[in-house]
Amino acid sequence: MTTALATHGDKLSCFTAALAGTLAARGESRWWRPLLADGPLLAVRPVDDDLLLFEHHAAPLLPALGLRINGNDEWDVAYAAIEEQVAGHGSAVVLADIFHLPWQRGYQRWHAPHWLALVATVDGWTVEDPLTMTTELGLQTGRRIPVPGKAELRAWSASLPAGETVALLREQAMAGTAEIHAGRTYRWLEAGPIAPLAPRSDRLAGADALTALASRYQFATTAADFAQIDDIWQALRQRELLLWAADLDPGLLGAAERAHWEHAVARWRTLPPLLMHAGTRARSGGTVRTALIAETLRELAGYEAKGA
């Protein structure tokens, strides 16, 4: 089995794919370890507008990795900062938006966070974008794209608009703070102090989080009720990454733990299609049935309790 990112993009998310790329470029042979530390975990806490902030790591990942978000509206300032990261570390992460990425199916169609790893190679900078996923327009496969020049990189680096609240909440969870330079034209990750943050006391984690989600979706009927289903897909990816990594890294899971998460992941995989179907029905004004969604979430709560 190879550890090459391009062949395992179906176990990563739009965040972990970029972080894996930059960790690998910086010499982390077991790049999955920092991404799975003390996990997998799902936690939720309420924020404004009846939304939830979903957390997929025991502690916010960026400060634990010694990274922080910076941003600026001036491309020359942003490019200089990105160039400094690549020169010093061999890679950098740009906080991009699918809307501006021509190789993505969402190009010019929808906004979504899509972090990109820029990696220095003998032939120049390359975008490592291994993420593989199924979108509403079909399969999106991972890509490795040479950066033609500064002008193209500028276009690709445009970040999320400030009004993309649901998407920006995902980045806040990664950063452990609401100070993520939201609304800046260009954003990137830069080196900062390694400063693991303690979990917030007002979040529900593990089985409690899944039980709360079951109650939330039990009576979901509107399109707004399904605005955050990608966060649940992200939870599945974390658990799939764990199983894949355990094949390469025997210290991650014992035999009993491995069997437990294999059964759990099999059930987790049934959930995103149910949510996607219900969300589509809600947007079209059709009848929405969520009993099976709630039942599946309650069943998963049992797995999360035993896996904690």
N, C-alpha and C positions, 0 to 999 in steps of 0.2 A: 504494500500500500504506500502511495506517495503522499507527502505532506504538501505538495504543490497546491497553492490556493485555487488556481484556476479549475482544478478538478473537484473541489469541495465547496464551491460557492453555494450549494443548496443546504449547507448547514450554518450559514452565516446570515447576518442581518445587514441593513444598510449602514450600520455603525460598526459592528464587529468585523465586517469585511475589510473596511479601511484600516481599522486598528490592527487587524491581523497582518495586513500588507506592510504596514510600517514597522511592526514588531519584527516580522521576518527580515525585512530589509536592514534592520538594526542588529541583526545577528541572534535573535531569539529563536533557537532551533525548536523549542517547545512553546511556540507563540500562543497556543491555546490555553496554557496554564493561567496566565494573568486574566484571561477572559472568563475563566470558569472558577476563579477563586471563591471558595466557600459556597459554591452553588451546586445545582441551579436553584434559583429563587424567583418568586414573583411576589411583589408587594404593591399595594395601591394606597393612595390617600386622596381625599377630595380636594379639588381646587375650585376656582371660580367657574361660573357658567355651567354648573352641574357636570363638570368633567373630572376625570381622575388622572393623577400622575402615576404612571406605571414604572416600577423599578424592576430591573432584571438581574441585579447584582446585589450581593450582600451589603456592599458599600458603593457609593458613586464611583464609577470606573475611572474617570479622567484624573481626579486628584490621586487616586490609588496608583495610577501609572505615572504620576509626575507630569501631567499635562493639563493645560487650561485653554479656554477659548479666548481668542482675541479677534478684533475686527476693525475695519476702517472703510470709509467710503471712497478713498483715493486708491486707484489701482497701483500706482507707483509705490505707495507705502506698503500695500498688501504684498505686492510682488517681492519687494525687498525683504520682508519678513519671512515669506515662504522660501525664498532663495537662501536665506540664512539657515533655516531649518534643514533644507536639503544639503547644504554645504557642511553643516555640523554633524548631521546624523545620517545622511544618505537617503532621507525620505522626509516627507511632510504630509499632513492631512489637511485637505481643503474641505470646508463645510459647504457643499454645493447643493443644488436643487435639480431634481430630475428634469424639470421644465427646460433647462438650458443645456442638456446633454444629448447630442444628436444620435448617439448609439443606443439610447434608452427608448423604450416604447412610449414612455410618458413625455417624450420631447414635445414641447409646445402644446401639451394636452392637459397636464395636471402638475401641481406643485407637491413635492414630497422631499424630505431630507435625504440626501444621498452623499455620504462622505466619500471622498476620493483620496487614495494613497498615491502621492507622487513619488516615484522612486528613481534615483539616479542610476543610469546604466552606462555602459561604454559608448552607447549610441545616442546618449542624451536622456532627457526625462521621459518617463513612461507613466501613464495612468494605469495603476493596478485596480481593476474593478471586477473581482471574481464573482460577485453576487449573481446567483441564479434564482429566478422566482417566476411564478405564474402571475401575470397581470390580467386585467380585464381585456387586454388586446392580444393575449397569448403569451407564450413562453419568452422570458428574457434570460438570455445566457450571459455568462461572465465574459469580460473582454479585457484585453491588454492593448492599450492604445498609445502609440508614440505621440508625444506632444509636438505638433508641427512648429509652433512658435509662440511667442508671447501673446500675440493677438488672440489666437485660439484659446490659450489657457485663460485669458481674461474672460472670454465669453463663457467658458465652462465653469468658471469659479464664482459666478454670480450666485448669491446666497438666497435663502428663503425670504419672502416678504414678511414684514412684521405681523401681518394679520393672520398668518397661518398658525393659529393657537395650538391646535392639536399636535401638529408636527413639532412645533417648538417645545412643547412639553416633554417630548421624547429627548430632546437635547438637554433640557434642564435636568432630567433624571440622570443623564450621563455625567453632567458637570457637577451635580450636587448643589446647584445654585440657580437662581433666576437671572443672574448677571451673565448672560451669554452673548451680549452685543447684538441682540435681536434687532432686525431692521437695518443693520449695516450692509452695505452692498457686497462686501467681501469679508469672509470669516475663515479662520484657520486655527489649528492647534499649535501651541508652542510649549516649550519646556517650562515647567514650573516646579515648585517644591513637591516632593512626595508627601502628601498630607491626607491619609485616609480619614474620611469623615464618618462619624458614628451615625448609625441609622436614626431617623427621626422617630420620636415616640408616638406620633399620631398616625403612623401607617399601619395597615393590616398586612401581614405577611403569611406566606405559605397557605395552609388550609383555610385560615381566616379570610385571606384575600379571595380565594376561589369560591368560598361560600358567599361572600359579599357580592361577587360577580354573578353568581347563580341567581341571587335575589334581584339584582339589577336587570338581568336579561329575562327574568321570568315573565315580565309584563312589557317588554320592549315592543314598540309598535311603529315608531317614527324613524325617519332617516337619521335624525340627530342621535337617536339611541344607539346607532351602529357606527358612529363617527370614529370610534377608537378600536375597531376590530383588528387593525394592523398590530396593535400592541400585544394582542393575544397570539397572533402569528409569530411575533418576535419571541415570545416565551417558548413556543414550540421549537424554534430554531436553536435556542440555547440548549435545550434538552437533546436535540439531535446532534449538536456539536459535542456534547458530553459523551454520547455513545460512540461517535466516530473517534474521538480522541482516545477513548479508553482502549481501543484496539492497538493504538501506537504506544500508549503510555500506561503500562499495567498498574502503576501506583495510583491511578485516579480512582478506580472502583474495584472493590472486592467482588467475588462471584455473586453473592446475594444482592449486593447493591446493583450490579449489572443487570441481573434478572428483573429486579424491581423497576429500574428505569426503562428496560425494554418493554415491559407491559404498560408502563405509564405513557411512554411515547406513542405506542400503538393507539391508545385512547386519545392522546393529544392530537394526533393527526386527523381524527374525525371532526374536530371542532372548527377549524377555519372554514371548511366548505359549508358547514351549517350556517355560520355567521355571515359568510358572503352571500349565500342564497337569501337569507332573511333580510340582509341589508338591501339587496337588489329589489326584493318584493316591497320593502318599505319605501324606497325611492320612487317606485312606479305606482304606489298607491294600492298595491295588492294586499291580500290577507297575509298577515305575518304570524307564523306559528313558532313559538320559542320553547315549548315544553321540553323538547329533546335537547336544546342548547342548555337549559338550566339543569336538566338531569345529568348531562355530561360534565358540566362544571362541578356539580356536587360529587360526582364519582371521582373526578380529578383531585378534588380537595382531599379525599382519602389517600391518594397516592402521594400528594405533597406532604401530608402529615407524617406518613411513614418514611418518606425520604429525607425529612429534615434532620 
